[in-house]
Amino acid sequence: MVHQIWENHPEIQRGLEQVKRIMVTEMKMIHPTVREKIVEYMEAPGKYLRSGLCLLFAQAVDGEIRPEKLYFAAYVEVLHLATLIHDDVIDEADVRRGIRAAHRQFSNRIAIYAGDYLMAYAGRLLAKGIKMQGLEQQKMTPVNEKLIEGILAGELSQLMNQFNPQMTMKRYLKQIQGKTAFLFGIACQLGVLQATGRIRETHRAFQAGRSFGMAFQLRDDLIDYHLTLQESGKPALQDIQNGIYTAPLLFAIEEDRSIHQDLVDSIESGSLDTLESLVEKMNQTQAQNRTEKLMQAYLVKMENYISSIGTKPGREIDWKWLVEKMLKWSA
């Protein structure tokens, strides 16, 4: 079943069901027990935001959802799943999408190799979509060629900056650009990709998706301070406990340097009361308002890029709906 976020877009809903089938049926050469676990992830009620964006942009420029775009969407979603499996190992998470995390069911080593397999599998799905569209791999844009490199660089940056008192907002924004925003950008870029070229439009689509991805991550940063496990799908204040500096925390430290020492104390003590005290102190700053304003600035960028993309009559991309619905479900 496809998430309710797509209920008012029946063509996208049907397309995402096909994307799921492609992801499952094209998967070969893997141990049956591990395959069963991966299928469990794929069938779990994820939101399929990135693949949905790919199809939304494809529908806008093509007037329909063509078969090769389903493979592009599957590529994006499988690649995203690979990063989630790796993330869960690093974060020592117990649950993902309501099911037991792969490393908890098997081991860290098996989970890491499963994630690596999915990255390779994603590449095969992309290659098939390119072939179906009549393109050649070498004609793909440089941004796409650097996608996995960018994602992994962002992930490595986050790990290297854990508990780093010298972390800055500039570093953080660069970090989430690779860790989160690049994949949104490539999803939109692949959606508008056509055999006849339109290089400018693919660049604009990438920038629109990347801007949305930045806003998405900033929204996710804010969610970490507000929602419960049941509401967001992950434990509250998880980023702080993992020593990860996010936008609200960095803005708060800018205003009150004592918050950094409170952060160190709360992590060392492991006390929930100390952690809640830290959050109360953060709430006395303008950190959340500043994060909201930064998020809105990226959404304005997204709107500007989307408005410059040529679409079929009646297929215009409803960016207001994207903001209202998709950011609501950004956790």
C-alpha positions as CSV (number, residue, x, y, z in Angstrom):
1,M,0.0,0.0,0.0
2,V,1.2,3.5,-0.9
3,H,1.3,6.1,1.8
4,Q,-1.7,8.4,2.2
5,I,0.3,11.4,1.1
6,W,-0.4,10.4,-2.5
7,E,-4.1,9.8,-2.1
8,N,-5.0,12.9,-4.2
9,H,-2.6,11.9,-7.0
10,P,-4.0,8.6,-8.3
11,E,-1.5,8.4,-11.2
12,I,1.4,8.8,-8.9
13,Q,-0.1,6.2,-6.6
14,R,-0.4,3.7,-9.4
15,G,3.1,4.6,-10.5
16,L,4.5,4.0,-7.1
17,E,2.9,0.6,-6.9
18,Q,4.6,-0.3,-10.1
19,V,7.9,1.1,-8.7
20,K,7.5,-1.3,-5.7
21,R,6.9,-4.2,-8.1
22,I,10.0,-3.3,-10.1
23,M,12.1,-3.1,-6.9
24,V,11.0,-6.5,-5.7
25,T,10.9,-8.5,-9.0
26,E,14.2,-7.2,-10.5
27,M,16.2,-8.1,-7.4
28,K,18.5,-11.1,-8.2
29,M,21.6,-12.8,-6.9
30,I,21.1,-12.4,-3.2
31,H,20.7,-14.8,-0.3
32,P,17.0,-15.7,0.0
33,T,16.8,-14.8,3.7
34,V,18.4,-11.4,3.2
35,R,16.2,-10.9,0.2
36,E,13.2,-11.6,2.3
37,K,14.3,-8.9,4.8
38,I,14.8,-6.3,2.0
39,V,11.4,-7.1,0.6
40,E,10.0,-6.6,4.1
41,Y,11.5,-3.1,4.1
42,M,10.1,-2.4,0.6
43,E,6.6,-3.5,1.5
44,A,6.6,-1.6,4.8
45,P,4.5,1.6,4.8
46,G,7.2,4.1,3.7
47,K,6.3,7.4,2.2
48,Y,8.3,7.0,-1.0
49,L,8.8,10.8,-1.1
50,R,11.9,10.7,-3.4
51,S,10.5,8.3,-6.0
52,G,7.1,10.1,-5.8
53,L,8.9,13.4,-6.6
54,C,10.6,11.7,-9.5
55,L,7.2,10.6,-10.9
56,L,5.6,14.0,-10.2
57,F,8.2,15.8,-12.2
58,A,8.1,13.2,-15.0
59,Q,4.3,13.6,-15.3
60,A,4.7,17.4,-15.4
61,V,7.1,17.4,-18.4
62,D,6.0,14.3,-20.2
63,G,2.3,14.5,-19.6
64,E,2.4,10.9,-18.4
65,I,4.5,8.5,-16.4
66,R,6.6,6.6,-18.9
67,P,8.1,3.1,-18.2
68,E,11.7,4.3,-18.0
69,K,10.7,6.9,-15.4
70,L,9.5,4.1,-13.2
71,Y,13.0,2.6,-13.3
72,F,14.5,6.0,-12.4
73,A,12.1,6.2,-9.4
74,A,13.0,2.7,-8.4
75,Y,16.7,3.6,-8.6
76,V,16.2,6.5,-6.3
77,E,14.2,4.5,-3.8
78,V,16.5,1.5,-3.6
79,L,19.5,3.9,-3.2
80,H,17.7,5.6,-0.3
81,L,16.9,2.3,1.3
82,A,20.6,1.4,1.2
83,T,21.5,4.5,3.1
84,L,18.8,3.8,5.7
85,I,20.2,0.3,6.4
86,H,23.7,1.8,6.8
87,D,22.3,4.6,9.0
88,D,20.6,2.1,11.3
89,V,23.9,0.2,11.9
90,I,25.7,3.5,12.7
91,D,22.9,4.8,14.9
92,E,22.3,1.4,16.5
93,A,18.6,1.8,15.8
94,D,16.2,-1.0,16.7
95,V,13.3,-0.3,14.3
96,R,12.9,1.1,10.7
97,R,9.5,1.6,9.1
98,G,7.9,-0.3,12.0
99,I,9.9,-3.4,11.5
100,R,13.0,-4.8,13.1
101,A,16.2,-3.3,11.7
102,A,18.3,-5.6,9.6
103,H,21.4,-5.4,11.8
104,R,19.3,-6.4,14.8
105,Q,17.9,-9.4,13.0
106,F,21.2,-10.5,11.5
107,S,24.4,-8.7,12.3
108,N,26.2,-5.4,11.5
109,R,28.3,-7.1,8.8
110,I,25.3,-8.6,7.0
111,A,23.4,-5.4,7.2
112,I,26.3,-3.4,5.8
113,Y,26.7,-5.8,2.9
114,A,23.0,-5.7,2.3
115,G,23.2,-2.0,2.0
116,D,26.2,-2.3,-0.3
117,Y,24.2,-4.8,-2.5
118,L,21.3,-2.3,-2.8
119,M,23.7,0.4,-4.0
120,A,24.9,-1.9,-6.7
121,Y,21.4,-3.0,-7.5
122,A,20.2,0.6,-7.8
123,G,22.9,1.2,-10.4
124,R,21.5,-1.6,-12.5
125,L,18.0,-0.1,-12.3
126,L,19.3,3.2,-13.4
127,A,21.2,1.6,-16.3
128,K,18.0,-0.1,-17.5
129,G,16.0,3.1,-17.4
130,I,18.7,4.9,-19.4
131,K,18.7,2.1,-22.0
132,M,14.9,2.2,-22.2
133,Q,15.0,6.0,-22.8
134,G,17.6,5.6,-25.6
135,L,20.3,7.5,-23.7
136,E,23.9,6.5,-23.1
137,Q,25.4,6.4,-19.6
138,Q,28.2,8.9,-20.6
139,K,25.5,11.5,-21.6
140,M,24.2,11.6,-18.0
141,T,24.9,14.9,-16.2
142,P,28.0,15.3,-13.9
143,V,25.7,15.7,-10.9
144,N,24.3,12.3,-11.4
145,E,27.8,10.8,-11.7
146,K,28.7,12.3,-8.4
147,L,25.5,11.3,-6.5
148,I,26.7,8.4,-4.5
149,E,30.0,10.1,-3.8
150,G,28.1,13.2,-2.5
151,I,25.8,11.1,-0.3
152,L,28.7,9.2,1.3
153,A,30.7,12.4,1.7
154,G,27.8,13.9,3.6
155,E,27.4,10.8,5.8
156,L,31.2,10.7,6.5
157,S,31.1,14.4,7.4
158,Q,28.3,13.8,9.9
159,L,30.2,11.0,11.6
160,M,33.4,13.1,11.7
161,N,31.5,16.0,13.2
162,Q,29.9,14.1,16.0
163,F,30.6,15.7,19.3
164,N,32.7,18.3,17.5
165,P,32.6,21.6,19.4
166,Q,33.9,23.5,16.3
167,M,30.9,22.6,14.2
168,T,29.5,25.5,12.3
169,M,26.3,26.2,10.4
170,K,28.2,26.5,7.1
171,R,29.7,23.0,7.6
172,Y,26.3,21.7,8.6
173,L,24.5,23.0,5.5
174,K,27.2,21.5,3.3
175,Q,26.9,18.2,5.2
176,I,23.1,17.9,4.7
177,Q,23.4,18.9,1.1
178,G,25.2,15.6,0.5
179,K,23.5,13.5,3.1
180,T,19.9,14.5,2.2
181,A,19.4,17.1,-0.5
182,F,21.4,15.5,-3.4
183,L,19.1,12.5,-3.5
184,F,16.0,14.8,-3.7
185,G,17.8,16.8,-6.4
186,I,18.6,13.7,-8.6
187,A,15.0,12.4,-8.1
188,C,13.6,15.5,-9.7
189,Q,16.3,15.7,-12.3
190,L,15.7,12.1,-13.5
191,G,12.0,12.9,-13.6
192,V,12.5,15.6,-16.3
193,L,15.3,13.8,-18.1
194,Q,14.5,13.3,-21.8
195,A,16.5,11.8,-24.7
196,T,16.3,15.1,-26.6
197,G,18.3,17.0,-24.0
198,R,16.8,20.0,-22.2
199,I,20.0,20.3,-20.1
200,R,18.8,23.6,-18.6
201,E,15.6,22.1,-17.4
202,T,17.3,19.1,-15.8
203,H,19.6,21.5,-14.0
204,R,16.6,23.5,-12.7
205,A,14.8,20.4,-11.6
206,F,17.9,19.3,-9.7
207,Q,18.1,22.7,-8.0
208,A,14.4,22.6,-7.2
209,G,14.8,19.1,-5.6
210,R,17.9,20.0,-3.8
211,S,16.3,23.1,-2.3
212,F,13.3,21.0,-1.2
213,G,15.7,18.5,0.3
214,M,17.4,21.1,2.4
215,A,14.0,22.3,3.6
216,F,13.0,18.7,4.3
217,Q,16.1,18.1,6.5
218,L,15.6,21.3,8.4
219,R,12.0,20.3,9.1
220,D,13.3,16.9,10.2
221,D,15.7,18.7,12.6
222,L,12.8,20.5,14.2
223,I,10.7,17.3,14.4
224,D,13.5,15.7,16.6
225,Y,12.6,18.2,19.3
226,H,8.8,17.8,19.2
227,L,7.4,14.4,18.2
228,T,7.3,11.1,19.9
229,L,8.5,7.8,18.5
230,Q,5.0,6.9,17.4
231,E,4.6,10.3,15.6
232,S,7.9,10.6,13.9
233,G,9.1,6.9,13.6
234,K,12.2,7.6,15.6
235,P,13.0,8.4,19.3
236,A,12.8,12.0,20.2
237,L,16.0,13.9,20.8
238,Q,17.9,11.1,19.0
239,D,20.2,13.6,17.2
240,I,21.4,15.2,20.4
241,Q,22.0,11.9,22.1
242,N,24.1,10.8,19.2
243,G,26.2,14.0,19.3
244,I,24.8,15.2,16.0
245,Y,24.7,19.0,15.6
246,T,21.6,20.1,13.7
247,A,20.3,23.6,12.8
248,P,18.3,24.3,15.9
249,L,21.1,23.3,18.2
250,L,23.7,25.3,16.2
251,F,21.5,28.4,16.2
252,A,20.9,28.0,20.0
253,I,24.6,27.7,20.7
254,E,25.2,30.9,18.7
255,E,22.9,32.7,21.0
256,D,24.0,31.0,24.3
257,R,27.4,29.3,24.4
258,S,26.6,27.7,27.7
259,I,24.2,25.4,25.8
260,H,27.2,23.5,24.4
261,Q,28.5,22.6,27.9
262,D,25.0,21.6,28.8
263,L,25.0,19.3,25.8
264,V,28.3,17.7,26.9
265,D,26.9,17.2,30.4
266,S,23.7,15.7,29.2
267,I,25.5,13.2,27.0
268,E,28.0,12.2,29.7
269,S,25.3,11.8,32.3
270,G,22.8,10.0,30.0
271,S,20.0,11.5,32.1
272,L,16.8,12.3,30.4
273,D,16.1,15.0,32.9
274,T,19.3,16.7,31.9
275,L,18.4,16.4,28.3
276,E,15.0,17.9,28.8
277,S,16.6,20.8,30.7
278,L,18.9,21.4,27.8
279,V,15.9,21.6,25.4
280,E,14.1,24.0,27.7
281,K,17.1,26.2,27.6
282,M,17.2,26.0,23.8
283,N,13.5,27.0,23.7
284,Q,14.4,30.3,25.3
285,T,16.5,31.2,22.3
286,Q,15.3,32.0,18.7
287,A,16.8,28.8,17.4
288,Q,13.5,27.2,16.2
289,N,12.3,30.4,14.6
290,R,15.6,30.9,12.8
291,T,15.5,27.3,11.6
292,E,11.9,27.8,10.3
293,K,13.0,31.0,8.4
294,L,16.0,29.2,6.9
295,M,13.6,26.4,5.8
296,Q,11.2,28.9,4.2
297,A,14.1,30.5,2.3
298,Y,14.9,27.1,0.7
299,L,11.3,26.7,-0.2
300,V,11.3,30.0,-2.0
301,K,14.2,28.8,-4.0
302,M,12.4,25.6,-4.8
303,E,9.4,27.6,-6.0
304,N,11.5,29.8,-8.3
305,Y,13.2,26.8,-9.9
306,I,9.9,24.9,-10.4
307,S,8.3,28.0,-12.0
308,S,11.1,28.0,-14.7
309,I,10.5,24.4,-15.8
310,G,8.4,23.9,-18.9
311,T,5.5,21.6,-18.2
312,K,2.6,20.2,-20.2
313,P,-0.7,22.1,-19.9
314,G,-2.6,21.1,-16.9
315,R,0.4,19.2,-15.5
316,E,2.0,22.1,-13.6
317,I,3.8,21.1,-10.4
318,D,1.8,22.2,-7.4
319,W,4.6,23.3,-5.1
320,K,2.2,24.6,-2.5
321,W,0.9,21.0,-2.1
322,L,4.5,19.8,-1.8
323,V,5.1,22.2,1.1
324,E,1.8,21.5,2.8
325,K,1.7,17.7,2.5
326,M,5.3,16.5,2.1
327,L,6.9,18.6,4.8
328,K,4.1,17.5,7.1
329,W,5.3,13.9,6.7
330,S,9.0,14.7,6.6
331,A,9.9,12.5,9.6
